[in-house]
């Protein structure tokens, strides 16, 4: 097994949840990874969208991280505009839709899997992240 997935090598065109427009998906290490989550890069052309949907059977949580372009995510009755570096979490069972409202491509890393937790308290970066979140929200 090659430990490197090169950008675009395994990309496939894929229509999600009755969405529209050009959308390609790179499912990183499909069939090889033992993570309990899928890690994908999606590229949406201008005007493309994923389609409104929710993941409740089976329950899946998704995290969208914008790498390039502009994203609009409708979730649970609200609309969120995201740019490079912004992310959005969609809990299991929450209706949501990702769209590219821009004139150029939208590249998004999407991580999805079953909801759950594991003890990250032994990792210094996790503890620092919690401290930073608490300080920013205070």
N, C-alpha and C positions, 0 to 999 in steps of 0.2 A: 504494500500500500504506500503510495506517494504521500508524504506528510504535507504537501503543498497543493492547494487548489488555486490555479491561475485564473484571474479575472476573465470571465466570458467563456472559458473552455467548455463548461457543462451547462451553459444557459439554455433554457427552453422557453418558448412562447407558451403562455398559459393564461386562460381566462378564469378569473376567480369570481365566485359568487355572483354570476350574471353581470359582472362589470363590463366595461367597454374600453376600447382603444388598445394601443400596443402596450403589452405588459410582458416582460421577460423575468424569469425566476432562475436564480442560481441557488440550488440547495447544497450548501457547503458540506462536503464529506457524506453525502447521501449513501446510506448503506454501510458506512465505515465508522462513523462516530458513535460513541456510547453515552453521549450526553443525554439527559432526560428532556432535552429541548431541541427543536429544529432551529438551525441558524441559516437564514437565507438572505440574499441580496435581490431586491426587486428593482427593476428599472421600468418606470412608467413614462410613456410619451406624453406630450402636451394634450390635455383634455381627458386622459385615461383615468379610470377609476377601478377600484377593487369590487365595488358593489356592497350595499348595506347587508350586514349579516351579524350573527352572534354565534359564539361557540359554547353551547351548553350540553351537547350530547355527541361526543364526550366533552366535558368541560375543559376548555383550553384558555390560557392567559396569553396575551400577545404584547410584545414591546416593539414599538416602531422607533427607529433612530435614523433621522434624516442625515444623509451624507452629502448630497448635492441637490440643488434646486429648492423648490418651495412645495410644501404639502398642505393640504387641507384635510383634516380628519373630523368627520361628524361622529359624535359619540354621545349616546344617551341624551339626545335632544340639544346638544351644544355643538358649536363649530370651533375648531382650533386651527390656527395658522402656525406652521412650523417651518423653520429654516435649518440650514446646516448646523449640526450639533445638538438640535432640539430633539427630545424624545417624548413619547406618549405611551402610557400603559393602558391596555384595555383588559379589564378583569373578565374572567369567564362569565358568559351569559349576557354581556353588555353589547347592545347593538352599536355597530360602528362601520365606517366606510372611509377608505383612504382615496384621495384624488390628487391629481396634478393640475393645479389651476394656472401654472406658469406656461411660458413659451418654449422652455427648454426641457431636457430630461430631468426626471426626479429619480434619484437613487436612494433607496431606503434599506437599511439592515432590519430584518424582521426576525425576532426570536419568539418562538411559541412552543408551549408545552403544557402539561397538566399542572394545575395550581398545587403548590406545596411549599414547604420550607426545609432548610437544613441549617444547622448551626454554623454560622460564619463568624462567631464571636472570637475565634482564635486567630483571625486574620487582621493584622494591623490596619490594612487599607479599609476594611469594612468598619472598624471602630472609628477611624478618622472620618469616613463618609457620614456616619451617623452623627458625629459631633458637628460636622459642617452643616448638615441639614438642620439640626436643632438650633444652631447659632443663626442661620439664615432665616429660619421661621420664627425666631424670638422677637 
